[in-house]
Amino acid sequence: MAHFLVIRLSAIGDVAMTVPVIYSAAFSNPGDRFTVLTQAFLLPLFRNAPGNVEAVGINTRTTEKKLCGLLKFGWALSHYPFDAVLDLHDVLRTKILRSFFKMKAKPVYVVDKARKARKALTRREDKVLVPLRPVMERYADVFRQAGLDYADRFTTLFWNEKADDRFMDALGGKGDPLWVGIAPFAKHKGKTYDLRQMEEVVRLLSGRRGTHVFLLGGKGEEEKKLSEWAARYDHVECVAGRFSLDRELMLISRLRLLICMDSANMHFASLVRTPVLSIWGATHPYAGFYGYRQPLSNAVQLPLPCRPCSVFGEKPCYRGDWACMERITPGMIMDKVDEILEEKR
């Protein structure tokens, strides 16, 4: 029996993408153990883990934010009897952590982030518009490099239990058979659909008989904006900031469809087998960050020659008009909603 340390510290969506891979590796190698190191607030993502998987937390926002705290953490971590380290992140922090194990002659296996291929995909001139190897397959490659068996065996985060969704009794929409979620926010502007147009999508959905719309987002400004929409339209409910991560996952698992950006919510829905309609602007599914087992046909995007201009959506629009998002109309999104729901039926 070997004991593996698996590291992925951020971002939220990227950590969510490790779950199917780690669980699949655990199912395929029942005689081995896997300890996952990630941000403490993301530990609920690893619920219902196989018996040979445990998740432990690090906090790079507070105690391990500075170098001295990270070094202290890495020194303590290196005293645990891990046989090998699987780095699914490959950033400065993980390089520091894995260096402690290298000093002890422990094997370290690192994800290939395909940086050159990503640059070719997103550059302005002579863009190479071809699908890159999906990030989740790159994660799986690290397990294979470590000599482990690997087969994709993940089904859903609730694979061995029925989601305890009694808390949903207090929600609206009990008499509505069609629950649709909308998560309109993303970290960067290049991945965020125009909110005025998204409000029109909310309005159109709210007018459909038997449909109840749940608005998902964070606390603060996002919650404020979504509460305004919920007050404005019937059969629309804001749940932003109301639930813990594990309960939000349960709610998403009950949705017939989730409309979202290239964001963590796309990956949350994928973990619980909820169909996703994702809207893409500056980024592109070809970069490898598409939702697990989501059909590519469910992505709403425009074939502009400037796309993609970024892997993560953080760069400013060099055209200045954000055409990749602005030219997507609410009608296009509603047509895709109808198409997905018809296929689901």
N, C-alpha and C positions, 0 to 999 in steps of 0.2 A: 504493500500500500504506500503510495506517495502522497505528499501533502503539497498542494500548489497554492501560491499567493497570486491572485488575479487583481490587477490594479486598473481602475478607470475612475478618475476623480470628477470629471465634468465633461461636457455640459449636460444638462438634464436629459435632453433627448438622446444624446450619445450613450449615457449610462443606461437609459431604457433599452437601447438597442443591444446592450450586452446580455440582457436577461435571457432571451431565447437561446443565445449561444452558450452561455454558462450552464443553463439547465440541460440543454442537449448534451453537452460534454459530460455533465454529471450522470445523466441517464446512461450514456454510452460507456462510462467508466465507473461502475458502482463500487469498485474496490479502492478508488482513490478519493481524496478529500480536497475540497476547494474552499478557500477563504477569500472573499471578495472585499477589497478595500475601496470605499467610495465616500462621498460626502455624507455626513451623519443624517442630514435631512432627507436623503434619498433612500435610506434603508427600507422604507415601506415598499419600494419597488420590488424588493426581493422576498415578497410574501409567498407562502406556500412553496418554499424552496425544497428541492429534493433533500433527503436526509444527509447527504454528504456535502451539502453546501451551507456555509454560514456567511453572513455579511457583517463587516465591522466598519465603524465610521471614523472619519477624519474631518476636521473642521478648518479648512484653509481660509476661512473668513475671520477667524478669531485666534484660537490657540496655536494653530499651525500656519498662520499667515506669514509670519516673519521667518527668516532663515534659521534663527536659533531654535524656534519652536519646531520647525520641520526636521532639523537635525536631531533634536531630542527624540522626536517621534520615530524617526527612521532608525535611530540607534536601539530604541526599545523594541521596535518591530523585528529587527534583525536577530534578536535573541529567541524568537519563536522558531520551532523546528520545521521550517519550510524546506522542501527539497528543491524547489525551483520557483522562479518568478515569471509570471506572464504579464507583460506590460502592454495593455490595450490602449494606451494614451500617448506615450512618448513625447512628453513635454518636460520642461526643466525640473518641475517638482518630482515627477516620476523618475527622472534620470538620477536625481539626488537620492531618492529612496532606494532604487535598485542598486546604487553604487555600494551600499552597505553589504548587500548580498554578494556582489561581485568580489568584495574584499575577503569574503568567506568562501570563495570559489564555488558558489552556488550558480547553477546555470540560469541564464536570463534569456527570455524570448520576447521579441519586441514586434509590435504591429508595423506593417509597411503602410505608410500614409499616402504613398503615391504622389508626393508633392510636385514632381515634374509634370506628371500627367494632369494634375489639377490645374497647374499653370497653363498648360496647353489648351485645356478645356475652356478657360475663362479669359484668355488674353484677347485683346481687341482685334489684332491682325492675325491672319492664318490660323483661325480657331480650329481646333481638332474636336469636332462635335461627335464624339463616340461615347457609348456608355462605359464608364469605368467599373472595375470590379466592386460590387457592393461592399460597403463598410462592414456589414455583418459577416460576409464571407472572409474579409480580411481578418476579422476577429477570430473566426474559426480556424484560419490558417495558422494562427499562433498556437492554438491547441494541437494542431497536427504537427507543427514543428517540434513541439515538446514530446512527440512520440505517443500522443494520446489517440484513441479511437474517436472518430467524430461522425455523427449522423444527426441530421436535423429532426429532432423528436419533440420539439415544443409544440403545444397546442394552445393553451391559454393560461393566464396567470392563476385562474381558478380551476386548474386541472384536477385537483384532488378535493375540492370542496365546493359547495354551493355558496355563492356570495351572500353574505348576511346583509340584505338590503332593506331591513325593516325601517331604517331611518328615513327611507323614501316615502313612508306613509304621510309625512308632513308636507310633502311636495304637492304642487298642483299637477294637473294633467292625468288624474286617476282614470277619468272616463275617456281619455284620448288614446286610441290604439297606436298612434304614430308619434314617437318621441324623437325629435331631432335636436342635436346639440350644435352650437356655433361657438367656436373659440377664435375670435377675430384678431388676436394680437400675436405679435412675434417680437423678438428682441431687437431686430433691426428694421429700418424703413424699407429696405430692399426686399423684405419678406412679408410686408404687411399690406393687405388690400385696403384701399381707400375706405375709411369708416363711413362716409356718407353713402357710398354705394353698398356697403355691407348692411347698413341700416335698411336699405331698400329690400335686400334679400330677407331680412327679418320681417319686414312689413308683408311681403308677399307670402312668406311661409305662415305668418300668423293668421292670414285670411283663409287658410285652407282648412276645411272641415276635418275634425278628428286629429288635428296636428297640434302638438304642444312643443314649444321651443325652449330649450334651456341654454342660457348664455354663460359661458365659462371664461374665467379670467382671474387675475390676481387682485389683491386688495389695493386700496388707494384709488388712483385715477382710473384704472381699468374698471374697478367695481362701480365707480361713480357713473361712468359713461354707460355701462351695461344696465345699471339701474334706471337710467333715463329712458332707455329703449323699452325696458320691461314695463315702465309706467305708461308708456305711450301706446302700446299695442296689447291687444287681448291674446291670451294663450301664450304669453311669453314670460319667462321667469328667469331672474338673475340668480345664479348660484355662486357667483364669484366671491371667493374669500370665505365661504360658509362651511366648507368641509376640509377635513384632513386629506392627505394624498390618497390614503387607502380607500376612503369613502368616495372620493371623486372617481377613482378607478371603478368602483362598483356602479356608480351612476352611469359612467361612460359605457359600461358593459350592457346596460339596459337600453341604450339608444339604438334606433334603427339605422341612424346615419350621423356621423360627425362631420361638420364643415369646418375646416381649419386651414392654417397656413403651413408652410414648411417649418414646423415647430414641434416642441415636445409633445403637444397634444396628439399629433399624428401618431407618434410612437406609443403613447399611452393607449390609444384606441386599438392599435395593432396588437398590443399585449393581451387584450381581452376580446379579440376577434370582432370588433365593431368596424363596419365598412367606413371608409374615410373618403370624403371629397376634399382634396387638398388644392390650394391655390398657390401658384408658383410665379415669381417675378424675376428678380435678379439672379436667383439660384435656379438649379435645374436637377431633376431626378437623376440625370446622367452622372452627377458627382458621387452617387452611391449612397445617399442618405435617405432613400425612399422608405416608406413604411413597410414593415415586415409583412409579407404575403398580401400586400395591397395591390390590386391590379393597376398597372400603369395607366390604363384607360380612364381611371377615376381622377387623374390629375387635370386641372384646368390651367392651361398655359398657352402663350402665344408664340408662334414660330418667328420671332424677331432675330435678325442676324447678330444683334449685339448680345443676345442671351446665350449662355449665362455670362455675366460679368464678374461674378463672385461665387466662391464656394459657400460662404456663410452669410452673405447678404449685408455685410457691414460697410461696403464701399459706396461712395456717392455715385449717383447716376451721371456718367460723363456726357450723356445726351442732354441732361437737364430737365427731361420731361417725364421720367418714370413711366414711359409708354408700356413697359412690360406689365404693369399693374393697372394703370389708368385706362387702358383700352379693353380690359376685361369688363364686360357689362354684367349687371345683375341677371339679365336674361340668359346669358351664357351659363351662369352658375345654376339657375333654376332648370335649364334644359338638362344639365348634367345630373341634378338632383332627381328629376323624373326618370332619367335613364337608369340610374343606379337603383332606385327604389323599384322600378319595373323588373330589373334583373333579379333583385332580391326576392320579389314575389315569385 
